[in-house]
Amino acid sequence: MFEMFFTFMRIGLFTIGGGYAMIPLIEEQVVRRKAWVSAEELIDLIAVAQSCPGIFAVNISIFIGYRRRGTLGALACTLGAVLPSFIIILAIALVFRQFRDNEIVERIFRGIRPAVVALIAAPVFRMAKSAKVNRYNVWIPVVAAIAIWLLGVSPIYVIMLAGIGGYVYGQYIKE
């Protein structure tokens, strides 16, 4: 339990940019180092965490913790994931007025933003490989991303349509 708590506390402490920026750290710690879940299981857990209401980081830590040690594992992982952010946000809130207009702080955040994009993009390519995205089905994530990004389609509809499409393909088309 302590190992799960401290693993997710490290992940939560070093994640800048929100829950999706946690994915590379979760993948490194939970899949590669600890082997608590496989790469395929992580993709499934990410899909479920995205489609459930609530904060992604909390959802994914709950699912991984529950998968490992039940309810207490879910609690340990969730507390580990959110405690660093809670403490940091509380400290920032206490001193926010003193540095909110500081040009140095603004420049630091301007430099961090592109790095966060890379932190999110890198695991996408690794997960695509684990999800067996290839030249025949690469159009599915591309069309889904365009539908969400450019057309404003709700991700919920994209997930539902993909699930229905996968069922139909598996049931009627694939031998």
N, C-alpha and C positions, 0 to 999 in steps of 0.2 A: 504494500500500500504506500509506504513512504517513497519507494522508488518511482511509483506511478505519479505521486504528488510532485516530487522534485523534478521529474522529467518534464511534466507539463508546466511546472513553474518556470523552468529554464526556457521552454518554448514560449510561454507567455511573456517572460521578461525580455526576450530578444526579438519579439515580433513587433515591427513598426509597420503600420499600414492596414491593420484590421485582420479579421479572421482568415481571409484568403492568403494573406502573406504568411500565415502559419503553415501552409501546406508543405513547403519545402523542408521546414524544420520537423514537422510531424513525420513526413516521409523518411527523413534521415534517421530520426530517433526511433520511431515506432516500427518502421518496416525494416530498415537496413541494420541498425545497431541492436535493437532489442528483439526484433522478429516477433512482436506481439500480434501483428496482423500481416497478411501478405499484401503485395502491391495491388492485386485484384480486389481483395477485401477492402483496402483503403479507398479505392475508386468507388466501390459500392457504398461505403460509409459516407463518403463525400457527397455522393448523389442523394442519399437519404437526408443527410444533414442540411443540404441546400433546400430540399423540398419541405422540410419541417419548419414550422414557425419558430422564430427566435433567432438568437445570435449564432452565426455559423460556428464560431470558435467554441462556444458552450456546447452546441449540439454535437460537434465532432468529438469533443473530449468526453461527453457523456457516453456516446456510442462506443468509443474505444475502451473507456473504463468499465462499462457494463459488460462488454465482450470479454474482458480479462477477468474481472472479479465481481461481477454483479453490481448491486446497488451501491455498496461501499466503494467499489472501484470507480463507479461513475462519479460519486461524490468527491473522491480523492482527486481524480483527474480534472474535474470541473473547478474545484477550489484552486488547484495548482495553476490552471490556465487563466483564471480571472483575478486571482489575488495580486499579481504584479501590476496589472493594468489599474486595478482599483487603487492601490497605494500610490502609483505614479500620478494618476488623475487627481487624486485627493491632494497630493503635494503641489501639483501644478495649479489647482484651483486656489490653493492658499496663497500662492505668490504670483498669480496670473497678471494682476494689474501692474506689477513691477516690471515685467518684460514683454508685455503684449505688443508694444510699439518698437521694440528693439530691432534694429536693422540686421544685426548679426544673427539673431534667432530666425528672422524671416529668411535670410540667405541660407542658413543651415537647412531649413525645411524645403526650400526650393531645390536644394541638392539631394535631399532624401527622396523626394517624390518620384523622380525617374528610376531610382534604385528599387523602389517598391514595385513599380511596374515590372521590372526584371524579375523580382522575387516571385511575382505571380505568374509571369510568362514561362519561366524555366520549368516548373513542375508540370505545366500544361503539356509540354512536349514529351516529358517522361511518362505522364499518365496516358497520353495518346498511344504510346508504344505499348504500355501495359493493357490498354483497352482494345488493342489490336486494330487501331485505326490504320488503314492502308490506302492505297491509291483508288480502291473501289468504293470505299465508304467515307473518305475524307470529306466528301461534300456534305455529310450530315452535320458535323460540328461547324463547318463554315456557314451553311445556311442557317443553323440555329443561332450562331453569333450575330450574323447580319440581321436576322429577324429581331433579335433582342436589342441590338445596338442601334441600328438605323431605323427600323420600323416601329420600335417601341413595344413589341410583343412581350407580354408577361412571360417570365421564365417558367412559371407554373404551366402555362399552355404548352410551351416547348417540351417540358418534361413529360406532360401527359401525352402529347402527340408522339414523342419518341417511344414511350412505353407501349402505346397502342401499336405503333409501327413495328416495334421489335416483336411484339406478340404475334401480329399478323404474319410477319416474315417467318418467324419460327414455326408457326402453326400451319401455314398454307404454302409458302414459297420454298423454304429450305427443305431439302430432302432428309 
